């Protein structure tokens, strides 16, 4: 008896919310927005998971790093 192959679900196509909103720059001083883009442990969420384009993901990375250096955001969460 032949084995049946499972049908793979097609991946959900995310639309970059910054492109949809027409955002030109992501500011390092906008802490509430940057905190939504990190895990509770302080890691930056990936592009595939959040659905951002490459351009905005690089801006996010740069803004989070600047906010951490300016002590606006923690590097890691202390328990």
N, CA, C and O atoms as a Tripos MOL2 file, in Angstrom:
@<TRIPOS>MOLECULE
protein
  316   315    79     0     0
PROTEIN
NO_CHARGES

@<TRIPOS>ATOM
      1 N           0.8340   -1.1690    0.0000 N.3       1 UNK1
      2 CA          0.0000    0.0000    0.0000 C.3       1 UNK1
      3 C           0.8940    1.2530    0.0000 C.2       1 UNK1
      4 O           1.8310    1.3650    0.7900 O.2       1 UNK1
      5 N           0.5880    2.1600   -0.8780 N.am      2 UNK2
      6 CA          1.3980    3.3720   -1.0160 C.3       2 UNK2
      7 C           1.0960    4.3510    0.1110 C.2       2 UNK2
      8 O          -0.0400    4.4860    0.5660 O.2       2 UNK2
      9 N           2.1690    5.0350    0.5470 N.am      3 UNK3
     10 CA          1.9860    6.0400    1.5880 C.3       3 UNK3
     11 C           1.4640    7.3320    0.9780 C.2       3 UNK3
     12 O           1.8420    7.7300   -0.1240 O.2       3 UNK3
     13 N           0.6040    7.9520    1.7190 N.am      4 UNK4
     14 CA          0.0870    9.2390    1.2570 C.3       4 UNK4
     15 C           1.0080   10.3510    1.7260 C.2       4 UNK4
     16 O           1.5080   10.3300    2.8510 O.2       4 UNK4
     17 N           1.2170   11.2930    0.8770 N.am      5 UNK5
     18 CA          2.0230   12.4530    1.2460 C.3       5 UNK5
     19 C           1.1140   13.4930    1.8930 C.2       5 UNK5
     20 O          -0.0170   13.7190    1.4630 O.2       5 UNK5
     21 N           1.6400   14.1060    2.9260 N.am      6 UNK6
     22 CA          0.8860   15.1710    3.5710 C.3       6 UNK6
     23 C           0.9720   16.4310    2.7310 C.2       6 UNK6
     24 O           2.0170   16.7630    2.1710 O.2       6 UNK6
     25 N          -0.1470   17.1160    2.6610 N.am      7 UNK7
     26 CA         -0.1460   18.3780    1.9350 C.3       7 UNK7
     27 C           0.4920   19.4340    2.8190 C.2       7 UNK7
     28 O           0.1670   19.5620    3.9990 O.2       7 UNK7
     29 N           1.3880   20.1740    2.2340 N.am      8 UNK8
     30 CA          2.0490   21.2410    2.9740 C.3       8 UNK8
     31 C           1.2140   22.5050    2.8640 C.2       8 UNK8
     32 O           0.7260   22.8590    1.7900 O.2       8 UNK8
     33 N           1.0650   23.1660    3.9770 N.am      9 UNK9
     34 CA          0.3470   24.4330    3.9580 C.3       9 UNK9
     35 C           1.2420   25.4810    3.3160 C.2       9 UNK9
     36 O           2.4460   25.5310    3.5690 O.2       9 UNK9
     37 N           0.6430   26.3070    2.4920 N.am     10 UNK10
     38 CA          1.4350   27.3670    1.8860 C.3      10 UNK10
     39 C           1.7290   28.4180    2.9540 C.2      10 UNK10
     40 O           0.8560   28.7470    3.7580 O.2      10 UNK10
     41 N           2.9540   28.9460    2.9660 N.am     11 UNK11
     42 CA          3.2970   29.9240    3.9900 C.3      11 UNK11
     43 C           2.4660   31.1960    3.8400 C.2      11 UNK11
     44 O           2.1320   31.6140    2.7320 O.2      11 UNK11
     45 N           2.1450   31.7930    4.9690 N.am     12 UNK12
     46 CA          1.3660   33.0200    4.9630 C.3      12 UNK12
     47 C           2.2750   34.1580    4.5200 C.2      12 UNK12
     48 O           3.3610   34.3480    5.0680 O.2      12 UNK12
     49 N           1.8310   34.8980    3.5430 N.am     13 UNK13
     50 CA          2.6200   36.0020    3.0270 C.3      13 UNK13
     51 C           2.3480   37.2330    3.8880 C.2      13 UNK13
     52 O           1.2390   37.7680    3.8940 O.2      13 UNK13
     53 N           3.3780   37.6740    4.6180 N.am     14 UNK14
     54 CA          3.2450   38.8490    5.4590 C.3      14 UNK14
     55 C           3.5470   40.0970    4.6420 C.2      14 UNK14
     56 O           4.3480   40.0620    3.7080 O.2      14 UNK14
     57 N           2.9160   41.1690    4.9940 N.am     15 UNK15
     58 CA          3.1920   42.4550    4.3690 C.3      15 UNK15
     59 C           3.9020   43.3040    5.4120 C.2      15 UNK15
     60 O           3.4560   43.3900    6.5560 O.2      15 UNK15
     61 N           4.9850   43.9170    5.0260 N.am     16 UNK16
     62 CA          5.7520   44.7440    5.9410 C.3      16 UNK16
     63 C           4.8680   45.9000    6.4180 C.2      16 UNK16
     64 O           4.3960   46.7050    5.6150 O.2      16 UNK16
     65 N           4.6510   45.9720    7.7330 N.am     17 UNK17
     66 CA          3.7430   47.0040    8.2510 C.3      17 UNK17
     67 C           4.3440   48.3980    8.1360 C.2      17 UNK17
     68 O           3.6080   49.3840    8.0960 O.2      17 UNK17
     69 N           5.6560   48.4940    8.0840 N.am     18 UNK18
     70 CA          6.2900   49.7950    7.9230 C.3      18 UNK18
     71 C           6.1590   50.2840    6.4790 C.2      18 UNK18
     72 O           5.9880   51.4800    6.2440 O.2      18 UNK18
     73 N           6.2380   49.3660    5.5150 N.am     19 UNK19
     74 CA          6.0270   49.7470    4.1170 C.3      19 UNK19
     75 C           4.5710   50.1540    3.8990 C.2      19 UNK19
     76 O           4.2910   51.1210    3.1910 O.2      19 UNK19
     77 N           3.6480   49.4130    4.5100 N.am     20 UNK20
     78 CA          2.2310   49.7160    4.3590 C.3      20 UNK20
     79 C           1.8760   51.0680    4.9670 C.2      20 UNK20
     80 O           1.0040   51.7730    4.4600 O.2      20 UNK20
     81 N           2.5580   51.4280    6.0610 N.am     21 UNK21
     82 CA          2.2970   52.7090    6.7180 C.3      21 UNK21
     83 C           3.0910   53.8460    6.1000 C.2      21 UNK21
     84 O           2.8580   55.0090    6.4290 O.2      21 UNK21
     85 N           4.0230   53.5340    5.2140 N.am     22 UNK22
     86 CA          4.8230   54.5610    4.5520 C.3      22 UNK22
     87 C           5.9010   55.1510    5.4460 C.2      22 UNK22
     88 O           6.2290   56.3320    5.3260 O.2      22 UNK22
     89 N           6.4520   54.3410    6.3400 N.am     23 UNK23
     90 CA          7.4850   54.8170    7.2660 C.3      23 UNK23
     91 C           8.8130   54.9130    6.5380 C.2      23 UNK23
     92 O           9.2590   53.9480    5.9160 O.2      23 UNK23
     93 N           9.4440   56.0730    6.6130 N.am     24 UNK24
     94 CA         10.7370   56.2880    5.9730 C.3      24 UNK24
     95 C          11.8910   55.8860    6.8780 C.2      24 UNK24
     96 O          12.8680   55.2890    6.4270 O.2      24 UNK24
     97 N          11.7680   56.2270    8.1870 N.am     25 UNK25
     98 CA         12.8180   55.9320    9.1590 C.3      25 UNK25
     99 C          12.2010   55.3270   10.4050 C.2      25 UNK25
    100 O          11.0490   55.6030   10.7410 O.2      25 UNK25
    101 N          12.9720   54.5060   11.0800 N.am     26 UNK26
    102 CA         12.5630   53.9670   12.3610 C.3      26 UNK26
    103 C          13.4680   54.6150   13.4030 C.2      26 UNK26
    104 O          14.6880   54.4580   13.3670 O.2      26 UNK26
    105 N          12.8540   55.3470   14.3310 N.am     27 UNK27
    106 CA         13.6120   56.1540   15.2780 C.3      27 UNK27
    107 C          13.9720   55.3350   16.5090 C.2      27 UNK27
    108 O          13.1550   54.5600   17.0060 O.2      27 UNK27
    109 N          15.1920   55.5060   16.9980 N.am     28 UNK28
    110 CA         15.6420   54.7740   18.1790 C.3      28 UNK28
    111 C          14.9880   55.2850   19.4520 C.2      28 UNK28
    112 O          15.0640   54.6170   20.4830 O.2      28 UNK28
    113 N          14.3490   56.4470   19.4150 N.am     29 UNK29
    114 CA         13.6980   57.0100   20.5940 C.3      29 UNK29
    115 C          12.2590   56.5150   20.7530 C.2      29 UNK29
    116 O          11.6180   56.7940   21.7670 O.2      29 UNK29
    117 N          11.7540   55.7910   19.7720 N.am     30 UNK30
    118 CA         10.3960   55.2510   19.8320 C.3      30 UNK30
    119 C          10.4300   53.8800   20.5240 C.2      30 UNK30
    120 O          10.3320   52.8410   19.8710 O.2      30 UNK30
    121 N          10.5690   53.8970   21.8330 N.am     31 UNK31
    122 CA         10.7850   52.6740   22.6160 C.3      31 UNK31
    123 C           9.5880   51.7190   22.5910 C.2      31 UNK31
    124 O           9.8110   50.5160   22.4600 O.2      31 UNK31
    125 N           8.3240   52.1760   22.7080 N.am     32 UNK32
    126 CA          7.2080   51.2140   22.6730 C.3      32 UNK32
    127 C           7.1680   50.3760   21.3910 C.2      32 UNK32
    128 O           6.8680   49.1830   21.4380 O.2      32 UNK32
    129 N           7.4680   50.9960   20.2540 N.am     33 UNK33
    130 CA          7.4960   50.2590   18.9910 C.3      33 UNK33
    131 C           8.6510   49.2670   18.9710 C.2      33 UNK33
    132 O           8.4870   48.1320   18.5240 O.2      33 UNK33
    133 N           9.8110   49.6840   19.4490 N.am     34 UNK34
    134 CA         10.9750   48.7970   19.4380 C.3      34 UNK34
    135 C          10.8080   47.6240   20.3980 C.2      34 UNK34
    136 O          11.3150   46.5350   20.1300 O.2      34 UNK34
    137 N          10.1070   47.8260   21.5100 N.am     35 UNK35
    138 CA          9.8970   46.7290   22.4570 C.3      35 UNK35
    139 C           8.9790   45.6620   21.8820 C.2      35 UNK35
    140 O           9.0960   44.4910   22.2430 O.2      35 UNK35
    141 N           8.0650   46.0440   20.9910 N.am     36 UNK36
    142 CA          7.1950   45.0680   20.3300 C.3      36 UNK36
    143 C           7.9830   44.1780   19.3680 C.2      36 UNK36
    144 O           7.5330   43.0900   19.0110 O.2      36 UNK36
    145 N           9.1580   44.6470   18.9520 N.am     37 UNK37
    146 CA          9.9630   43.9250   17.9750 C.3      37 UNK37
    147 C          11.0480   43.0710   18.6210 C.2      37 UNK37
    148 O          11.8970   42.5080   17.9290 O.2      37 UNK37
    149 N          11.0200   42.9750   19.9590 N.am     38 UNK38
    150 CA         11.9790   42.1360   20.6730 C.3      38 UNK38
    151 C          11.2320   41.1400   21.5440 C.2      38 UNK38
    152 O          10.0720   41.3500   21.8970 O.2      38 UNK38
    153 N          11.9110   40.0550   21.8850 N.am     39 UNK39
    154 CA         11.3330   39.0570   22.7800 C.3      39 UNK39
    155 C          11.4720   39.5480   24.2230 C.2      39 UNK39
    156 O          12.2010   40.5080   24.4750 O.2      39 UNK39
    157 N          10.7880   38.9080   25.1670 N.am     40 UNK40
    158 CA         10.9580   39.2940   26.5740 C.3      40 UNK40
    159 C          12.3930   39.1390   27.0710 C.2      40 UNK40
    160 O          12.7890   39.7990   28.0310 O.2      40 UNK40
    161 N          13.1730   38.2730   26.4250 N.am     41 UNK41
    162 CA         14.5740   38.0980   26.8060 C.3      41 UNK41
    163 C          15.4680   39.1730   26.2010 C.2      41 UNK41
    164 O          16.6380   39.2750   26.5700 O.2      41 UNK41
    165 N          14.9460   39.9680   25.2890 N.am     42 UNK42
    166 CA         15.7180   41.0450   24.6910 C.3      42 UNK42
    167 C          16.2540   40.7470   23.3090 C.2      42 UNK42
    168 O          17.0050   41.5530   22.7590 O.2      42 UNK42
    169 N          15.8870   39.6010   22.7210 N.am     43 UNK43
    170 CA         16.3770   39.2610   21.3840 C.3      43 UNK43
    171 C          15.5270   39.9610   20.3220 C.2      43 UNK43
    172 O          14.3250   40.1590   20.5010 O.2      43 UNK43
    173 N          16.1640   40.3260   19.2310 N.am     44 UNK44
    174 CA         15.4600   40.9590   18.1170 C.3      44 UNK44
    175 C          14.7430   39.8640   17.3310 C.2      44 UNK44
    176 O          15.3520   38.8620   16.9560 O.2      44 UNK44
    177 N          13.4450   40.0570   17.0830 N.am     45 UNK45
    178 CA         12.6670   39.0630   16.3450 C.3      45 UNK45
    179 C          13.0680   39.0690   14.8760 C.2      45 UNK45
    180 O          13.4030   40.1100   14.3100 O.2      45 UNK45
    181 N          13.0290   37.8950   14.2780 N.am     46 UNK46
    182 CA         13.4890   37.7230   12.9100 C.3      46 UNK46
    183 C          12.5420   38.2760   11.8660 C.2      46 UNK46
    184 O          11.3680   38.5420   12.1230 O.2      46 UNK46
    185 N          13.0910   38.4340   10.6960 N.am     47 UNK47
    186 CA         12.3600   39.0020    9.5730 C.3      47 UNK47
    187 C          11.2440   38.0810    9.0940 C.2      47 UNK47
    188 O          10.1450   38.5410    8.7850 O.2      47 UNK47
    189 N          11.5190   36.8010    9.0330 N.am     48 UNK48
    190 CA         10.5060   35.8600    8.5490 C.3      48 UNK48
    191 C           9.3410   35.7420    9.5150 C.2      48 UNK48
    192 O           8.1940   35.5610    9.1040 O.2      48 UNK48
    193 N           9.6420   35.8440   10.7870 N.am     49 UNK49
    194 CA          8.5890   35.7040   11.7950 C.3      49 UNK49
    195 C           7.6770   36.9310   11.8290 C.2      49 UNK49
    196 O           6.4600   36.7980   11.9610 O.2      49 UNK49
    197 N           8.2580   38.1120   11.7110 N.am     50 UNK50
    198 CA          7.4860   39.3380   11.8050 C.3      50 UNK50
    199 C           6.9680   39.8220   10.4450 C.2      50 UNK50
    200 O           5.9980   40.5760   10.3840 O.2      50 UNK50
    201 N           7.6090   39.3920    9.3660 N.am     51 UNK51
    202 CA          7.1400   39.7470    8.0330 C.3      51 UNK51
    203 C           7.6140   41.0970    7.5290 C.2      51 UNK51
    204 O           6.9620   41.7020    6.6780 O.2      51 UNK51
    205 N           8.7350   41.5780    8.0390 N.am     52 UNK52
    206 CA          9.2660   42.8590    7.5810 C.3      52 UNK52
    207 C          10.1300   42.6520    6.3410 C.2      52 UNK52
    208 O          10.6670   41.5700    6.1070 O.2      52 UNK52
    209 N          10.2470   43.7150    5.5590 N.am     53 UNK53
    210 CA         11.1430   43.6580    4.4100 C.3      53 UNK53
    211 C          12.5790   43.8370    4.9000 C.2      53 UNK53
    212 O          12.8070   44.2330    6.0430 O.2      53 UNK53
    213 N          13.5290   43.5480    4.0400 N.am     54 UNK54
    214 CA         14.9390   43.6080    4.4060 C.3      54 UNK54
    215 C          15.3570   45.0260    4.8000 C.2      54 UNK54
    216 O          16.1090   45.2090    5.7570 O.2      54 UNK54
    217 N          14.8790   46.0070    4.0760 N.am     55 UNK55
    218 CA         15.2280   47.4020    4.3460 C.3      55 UNK55
    219 C          14.8060   47.8170    5.7530 C.2      55 UNK55
    220 O          15.5950   48.4080    6.4910 O.2      55 UNK55
    221 N          13.5690   47.5110    6.1240 N.am     56 UNK56
    222 CA         13.0780   47.9180    7.4350 C.3      56 UNK56
    223 C          13.6610   47.0580    8.5510 C.2      56 UNK56
    224 O          13.8250   47.5410    9.6720 O.2      56 UNK56
    225 N          13.9730   45.8060    8.2730 N.am     57 UNK57
    226 CA         14.5960   44.9720    9.3030 C.3      57 UNK57
    227 C          15.9750   45.5190    9.6690 C.2      57 UNK57
    228 O          16.3630   45.4950   10.8380 O.2      57 UNK57
    229 N          16.7090   46.0070    8.6830 N.am     58 UNK58
    230 CA         18.0140   46.6150    8.9710 C.3      58 UNK58
    231 C          17.8540   47.8910    9.7920 C.2      58 UNK58
    232 O          18.6530   48.1580   10.6900 O.2      58 UNK58
    233 N          16.8220   48.6810    9.4840 N.am     59 UNK59
    234 CA         16.5570   49.8860   10.2650 C.3      59 UNK59
    235 C          16.1770   49.5420   11.7030 C.2      59 UNK59
    236 O          16.5920   50.2260   12.6390 O.2      59 UNK59
    237 N          15.3870   48.4820   11.8770 N.am     60 UNK60
    238 CA         14.9820   48.0240   13.2070 C.3      60 UNK60
    239 C          16.2100   47.6190   14.0030 C.2      60 UNK60
    240 O          16.3710   48.0120   15.1580 O.2      60 UNK60
    241 N          17.0710   46.8330   13.3810 N.am     61 UNK61
    242 CA         18.2840   46.3730   14.0490 C.3      61 UNK61
    243 C          19.1420   47.5450   14.5000 C.2      61 UNK61
    244 O          19.6170   47.5740   15.6350 O.2      61 UNK61
    245 N          19.3360   48.4990   13.6200 N.am     62 UNK62
    246 CA         20.1560   49.6560   13.9300 C.3      62 UNK62
    247 C          19.5330   50.4960   15.0450 C.2      62 UNK62
    248 O          20.2390   50.9770   15.9320 O.2      62 UNK62
    249 N          18.2070   50.6730   14.9990 N.am     63 UNK63
    250 CA         17.5220   51.4800   16.0180 C.3      63 UNK63
    251 C          17.5790   50.8150   17.3840 C.2      63 UNK63
    252 O          17.7740   51.4930   18.3930 O.2      63 UNK63
    253 N          17.4130   49.4980   17.4300 N.am     64 UNK64
    254 CA         17.4630   48.7810   18.7110 C.3      64 UNK64
    255 C          18.8750   48.8490   19.2910 C.2      64 UNK64
    256 O          19.0440   49.0550   20.4920 O.2      64 UNK64
    257 N          19.8740   48.6800   18.4510 N.am     65 UNK65
    258 CA         21.2500   48.7590   18.9420 C.3      65 UNK65
    259 C          21.5650   50.1540   19.4780 C.2      65 UNK65
    260 O          22.2260   50.2860   20.5080 O.2      65 UNK65
    261 N          21.0990   51.1890   18.7920 N.am     66 UNK66
    262 CA         21.3280   52.5500   19.2710 C.3      66 UNK66
    263 C          20.5990   52.8080   20.5860 C.2      66 UNK66
    264 O          21.1440   53.4420   21.4890 O.2      66 UNK66
    265 N          19.3690   52.3180   20.6900 N.am     67 UNK67
    266 CA         18.5990   52.5050   21.9260 C.3      67 UNK67
    267 C          19.2600   51.7870   23.0920 C.2      67 UNK67
    268 O          19.2250   52.2780   24.2200 O.2      67 UNK67
    269 N          19.8580   50.6360   22.8350 N.am     68 UNK68
    270 CA         20.5550   49.9060   23.8940 C.3      68 UNK68
    271 C          21.8020   50.6660   24.3460 C.2      68 UNK68
    272 O          22.0730   50.7490   25.5430 O.2      68 UNK68
    273 N          22.5440   51.2080   23.4230 N.am     69 UNK69
    274 CA         23.7610   51.9420   23.7700 C.3      69 UNK69
    275 C          23.4220   53.2300   24.5210 C.2      69 UNK69
    276 O          24.1620   53.6400   25.4160 O.2      69 UNK69
    277 N          22.3040   53.8710   24.1580 N.am     70 UNK70
    278 CA         21.8770   55.0930   24.8390 C.3      70 UNK70
    279 C          21.1590   54.7930   26.1540 C.2      70 UNK70
    280 O          20.6930   55.7140   26.8250 O.2      70 UNK70
    281 N          21.0660   53.5150   26.5300 N.am     71 UNK71
    282 CA         20.4360   53.0470   27.7740 C.3      71 UNK71
    283 C          18.9400   53.3300   27.8090 C.2      71 UNK71
    284 O          18.3710   53.5460   28.8790 O.2      71 UNK71
    285 N          18.3050   53.3280   26.6440 N.am     72 UNK72
    286 CA         16.8510   53.4620   26.5750 C.3      72 UNK72
    287 C          16.1790   52.0980   26.6370 C.2      72 UNK72
    288 O          15.0260   51.9790   27.0530 O.2      72 UNK72
    289 N          16.9170   51.0660   26.2160 N.am     73 UNK73
    290 CA         16.4290   49.6870   26.2570 C.3      73 UNK73
    291 C          17.5040   48.8140   26.9000 C.2      73 UNK73
    292 O          18.6950   49.0960   26.7730 O.2      73 UNK73
    293 N          17.0820   47.7570   27.5890 N.am     74 UNK74
    294 CA         18.0780   46.8660   28.1760 C.3      74 UNK74
    295 C          18.6550   45.9130   27.1250 C.2      74 UNK74
    296 O          18.0000   45.5940   26.1330 O.2      74 UNK74
    297 N          19.8830   45.4690   27.3610 N.am     75 UNK75
    298 CA         20.4790   44.4560   26.4890 C.3      75 UNK75
    299 C          19.8240   43.0990   26.7510 C.2      75 UNK75
    300 O          19.4940   42.3750   25.8110 O.2      75 UNK75
    301 N          19.6390   42.7590   28.0080 N.am     76 UNK76
    302 CA         18.9550   41.5320   28.4170 C.3      76 UNK76
    303 C          18.0270   41.8520   29.5710 C.2      76 UNK76
    304 O          18.2310   42.8270   30.2940 O.2      76 UNK76
    305 N          17.0050   41.0240   29.7400 N.am     77 UNK77
    306 CA         16.0850   41.2160   30.8520 C.3      77 UNK77
    307 C          16.6640   40.5220   32.0800 C.2      77 UNK77
    308 O          17.0450   39.3530   32.0230 O.2      77 UNK77
    309 N          16.7260   41.2420   33.1710 N.am     78 UNK78
    310 CA         17.2070   40.6660   34.4190 C.3      78 UNK78
    311 C          16.0250   40.1400   35.2160 C.2      78 UNK78
    312 O          15.0130   40.8250   35.3580 O.2      78 UNK78
    313 N          16.1500   38.9420   35.7310 N.am     79 UNK79
    314 CA         15.0400   38.3450   36.4800 C.3      79 UNK79
    315 C          15.1080   38.6900   37.9390 C.2      79 UNK79
    316 O          14.2490   38.2680   38.7140 O.2      79 UNK79
@<TRIPOS>BOND
     1     1     2 1
     2     2     3 1
     3     3     4 2
     4     3     5 am
     5     5     6 1
     6     6     7 1
     7     7     8 2
     8     7     9 am
     9     9    10 1
    10    10    11 1
    11    11    12 2
    12    11    13 am
    13    13    14 1
    14    14    15 1
    15    15    16 2
    16    15    17 am
    17    17    18 1
    18    18    19 1
    19    19    20 2
    20    19    21 am
    21    21    22 1
    22    22    23 1
    23    23    24 2
    24    23    25 am
    25    25    26 1
    26    26    27 1
    27    27    28 2
    28    27    29 am
    29    29    30 1
    30    30    31 1
    31    31    32 2
    32    31    33 am
    33    33    34 1
    34    34    35 1
    35    35    36 2
    36    35    37 am
    37    37    38 1
    38    38    39 1
    39    39    40 2
    40    39    41 am
    41    41    42 1
    42    42    43 1
    43    43    44 2
    44    43    45 am
    45    45    46 1
    46    46    47 1
    47    47    48 2
    48    47    49 am
    49    49    50 1
    50    50    51 1
    51    51    52 2
    52    51    53 am
    53    53    54 1
    54    54    55 1
    55    55    56 2
    56    55    57 am
    57    57    58 1
    58    58    59 1
    59    59    60 2
    60    59    61 am
    61    61    62 1
    62    62    63 1
    63    63    64 2
    64    63    65 am
    65    65    66 1
    66    66    67 1
    67    67    68 2
    68    67    69 am
    69    69    70 1
    70    70    71 1
    71    71    72 2
    72    71    73 am
    73    73    74 1
    74    74    75 1
    75    75    76 2
    76    75    77 am
    77    77    78 1
    78    78    79 1
    79    79    80 2
    80    79    81 am
    81    81    82 1
    82    82    83 1
    83    83    84 2
    84    83    85 am
    85    85    86 1
    86    86    87 1
    87    87    88 2
    88    87    89 am
    89    89    90 1
    90    90    91 1
    91    91    92 2
    92    91    93 am
    93    93    94 1
    94    94    95 1
    95    95    96 2
    96    95    97 am
    97    97    98 1
    98    98    99 1
    99    99   100 2
   100    99   101 am
   101   101   102 1
   102   102   103 1
   103   103   104 2
   104   103   105 am
   105   105   106 1
   106   106   107 1
   107   107   108 2
   108   107   109 am
   109   109   110 1
   110   110   111 1
   111   111   112 2
   112   111   113 am
   113   113   114 1
   114   114   115 1
   115   115   116 2
   116   115   117 am
   117   117   118 1
   118   118   119 1
   119   119   120 2
   120   119   121 am
   121   121   122 1
   122   122   123 1
   123   123   124 2
   124   123   125 am
   125   125   126 1
   126   126   127 1
   127   127   128 2
   128   127   129 am
   129   129   130 1
   130   130   131 1
   131   131   132 2
   132   131   133 am
   133   133   134 1
   134   134   135 1
   135   135   136 2
   136   135   137 am
   137   137   138 1
   138   138   139 1
   139   139   140 2
   140   139   141 am
   141   141   142 1
   142   142   143 1
   143   143   144 2
   144   143   145 am
   145   145   146 1
   146   146   147 1
   147   147   148 2
   148   147   149 am
   149   149   150 1
   150   150   151 1
   151   151   152 2
   152   151   153 am
   153   153   154 1
   154   154   155 1
   155   155   156 2
   156   155   157 am
   157   157   158 1
   158   158   159 1
   159   159   160 2
   160   159   161 am
   161   161   162 1
   162   162   163 1
   163   163   164 2
   164   163   165 am
   165   165   166 1
   166   166   167 1
   167   167   168 2
   168   167   169 am
   169   169   170 1
   170   170   171 1
   171   171   172 2
   172   171   173 am
   173   173   174 1
   174   174   175 1
   175   175   176 2
   176   175   177 am
   177   177   178 1
   178   178   179 1
   179   179   180 2
   180   179   181 am
   181   181   182 1
   182   182   183 1
   183   183   184 2
   184   183   185 am
   185   185   186 1
   186   186   187 1
   187   187   188 2
   188   187   189 am
   189   189   190 1
   190   190   191 1
   191   191   192 2
   192   191   193 am
   193   193   194 1
   194   194   195 1
   195   195   196 2
   196   195   197 am
   197   197   198 1
   198   198   199 1
   199   199   200 2
   200   199   201 am
   201   201   202 1
   202   202   203 1
   203   203   204 2
   204   203   205 am
   205   205   206 1
   206   206   207 1
   207   207   208 2
   208   207   209 am
   209   209   210 1
   210   210   211 1
   211   211   212 2
   212   211   213 am
   213   213   214 1
   214   214   215 1
   215   215   216 2
   216   215   217 am
   217   217   218 1
   218   218   219 1
   219   219   220 2
   220   219   221 am
   221   221   222 1
   222   222   223 1
   223   223   224 2
   224   223   225 am
   225   225   226 1
   226   226   227 1
   227   227   228 2
   228   227   229 am
   229   229   230 1
   230   230   231 1
   231   231   232 2
   232   231   233 am
   233   233   234 1
   234   234   235 1
   235   235   236 2
   236   235   237 am
   237   237   238 1
   238   238   239 1
   239   239   240 2
   240   239   241 am
   241   241   242 1
   242   242   243 1
   243   243   244 2
   244   243   245 am
   245   245   246 1
   246   246   247 1
   247   247   248 2
   248   247   249 am
   249   249   250 1
   250   250   251 1
   251   251   252 2
   252   251   253 am
   253   253   254 1
   254   254   255 1
   255   255   256 2
   256   255   257 am
   257   257   258 1
   258   258   259 1
   259   259   260 2
   260   259   261 am
   261   261   262 1
   262   262   263 1
   263   263   264 2
   264   263   265 am
   265   265   266 1
   266   266   267 1
   267   267   268 2
   268   267   269 am
   269   269   270 1
   270   270   271 1
   271   271   272 2
   272   271   273 am
   273   273   274 1
   274   274   275 1
   275   275   276 2
   276   275   277 am
   277   277   278 1
   278   278   279 1
   279   279   280 2
   280   279   281 am
   281   281   282 1
   282   282   283 1
   283   283   284 2
   284   283   285 am
   285   285   286 1
   286   286   287 1
   287   287   288 2
   288   287   289 am
   289   289   290 1
   290   290   291 1
   291   291   292 2
   292   291   293 am
   293   293   294 1
   294   294   295 1
   295   295   296 2
   296   295   297 am
   297   297   298 1
   298   298   299 1
   299   299   300 2
   300   299   301 am
   301   301   302 1
   302   302   303 1
   303   303   304 2
   304   303   305 am
   305   305   306 1
   306   306   307 1
   307   307   308 2
   308   307   309 am
   309   309   310 1
   310   310   311 1
   311   311   312 2
   312   311   313 am
   313   313   314 1
   314   314   315 1
   315   315   316 2
@<TRIPOS>SUBSTRUCTURE
     1 UNK1         2 RESIDUE 1 A UNK
     2 UNK2         6 RESIDUE 1 A UNK
     3 UNK3        10 RESIDUE 1 A UNK
     4 UNK4        14 RESIDUE 1 A UNK
     5 UNK5        18 RESIDUE 1 A UNK
     6 UNK6        22 RESIDUE 1 A UNK
     7 UNK7        26 RESIDUE 1 A UNK
     8 UNK8        30 RESIDUE 1 A UNK
     9 UNK9        34 RESIDUE 1 A UNK
    10 UNK10       38 RESIDUE 1 A UNK
    11 UNK11       42 RESIDUE 1 A UNK
    12 UNK12       46 RESIDUE 1 A UNK
    13 UNK13       50 RESIDUE 1 A UNK
    14 UNK14       54 RESIDUE 1 A UNK
    15 UNK15       58 RESIDUE 1 A UNK
    16 UNK16       62 RESIDUE 1 A UNK
    17 UNK17       66 RESIDUE 1 A UNK
    18 UNK18       70 RESIDUE 1 A UNK
    19 UNK19       74 RESIDUE 1 A UNK
    20 UNK20       78 RESIDUE 1 A UNK
    21 UNK21       82 RESIDUE 1 A UNK
    22 UNK22       86 RESIDUE 1 A UNK
    23 UNK23       90 RESIDUE 1 A UNK
    24 UNK24       94 RESIDUE 1 A UNK
    25 UNK25       98 RESIDUE 1 A UNK
    26 UNK26      102 RESIDUE 1 A UNK
    27 UNK27      106 RESIDUE 1 A UNK
    28 UNK28      110 RESIDUE 1 A UNK
    29 UNK29      114 RESIDUE 1 A UNK
    30 UNK30      118 RESIDUE 1 A UNK
    31 UNK31      122 RESIDUE 1 A UNK
    32 UNK32      126 RESIDUE 1 A UNK
    33 UNK33      130 RESIDUE 1 A UNK
    34 UNK34      134 RESIDUE 1 A UNK
    35 UNK35      138 RESIDUE 1 A UNK
    36 UNK36      142 RESIDUE 1 A UNK
    37 UNK37      146 RESIDUE 1 A UNK
    38 UNK38      150 RESIDUE 1 A UNK
    39 UNK39      154 RESIDUE 1 A UNK
    40 UNK40      158 RESIDUE 1 A UNK
    41 UNK41      162 RESIDUE 1 A UNK
    42 UNK42      166 RESIDUE 1 A UNK
    43 UNK43      170 RESIDUE 1 A UNK
    44 UNK44      174 RESIDUE 1 A UNK
    45 UNK45      178 RESIDUE 1 A UNK
    46 UNK46      182 RESIDUE 1 A UNK
    47 UNK47      186 RESIDUE 1 A UNK
    48 UNK48      190 RESIDUE 1 A UNK
    49 UNK49      194 RESIDUE 1 A UNK
    50 UNK50      198 RESIDUE 1 A UNK
    51 UNK51      202 RESIDUE 1 A UNK
    52 UNK52      206 RESIDUE 1 A UNK
    53 UNK53      210 RESIDUE 1 A UNK
    54 UNK54      214 RESIDUE 1 A UNK
    55 UNK55      218 RESIDUE 1 A UNK
    56 UNK56      222 RESIDUE 1 A UNK
    57 UNK57      226 RESIDUE 1 A UNK
    58 UNK58      230 RESIDUE 1 A UNK
    59 UNK59      234 RESIDUE 1 A UNK
    60 UNK60      238 RESIDUE 1 A UNK
    61 UNK61      242 RESIDUE 1 A UNK
    62 UNK62      246 RESIDUE 1 A UNK
    63 UNK63      250 RESIDUE 1 A UNK
    64 UNK64      254 RESIDUE 1 A UNK
    65 UNK65      258 RESIDUE 1 A UNK
    66 UNK66      262 RESIDUE 1 A UNK
    67 UNK67      266 RESIDUE 1 A UNK
    68 UNK68      270 RESIDUE 1 A UNK
    69 UNK69      274 RESIDUE 1 A UNK
    70 UNK70      278 RESIDUE 1 A UNK
    71 UNK71      282 RESIDUE 1 A UNK
    72 UNK72      286 RESIDUE 1 A UNK
    73 UNK73      290 RESIDUE 1 A UNK
    74 UNK74      294 RESIDUE 1 A UNK
    75 UNK75      298 RESIDUE 1 A UNK
    76 UNK76      302 RESIDUE 1 A UNK
    77 UNK77      306 RESIDUE 1 A UNK
    78 UNK78      310 RESIDUE 1 A UNK
    79 UNK79      314 RESIDUE 1 A UNK
